[in-house]
């Protein structure tokens, strides 16, 4: 939607997966980010090492989110978090610690 409408509104997508092969639409998202349309894509891998040198390693943490929020402007209008209950709680707490207003955090939970 962001690219389709040539939006100039800054947006960052953070994705976490065990391995590069688990990142959905990674090539397309990399291409969109490279096109410089106010869109950033940050992918991090939690288990794979070495096979994808262009990807960050490790879990989503405060430093990664601080980087992701940089350049989005304040106050942040929305932060969408999707994942398991434990993951969503963790990321939401990190966002709150980075001064993202609670009302801006939207969550979708699935699984355990």
Secondary structure, 3 states (H helix, E strand, C coil): CCCCCCCCCCEEEEEEECCHHHCCCHHHHHHHHHCCCCEEEEEEECCCCCCCCCCEECCCCHHHHHHHHCCCCCCCCCEEEEECHHHHHHHHHHHHHCCCCHHHEEEEECCC
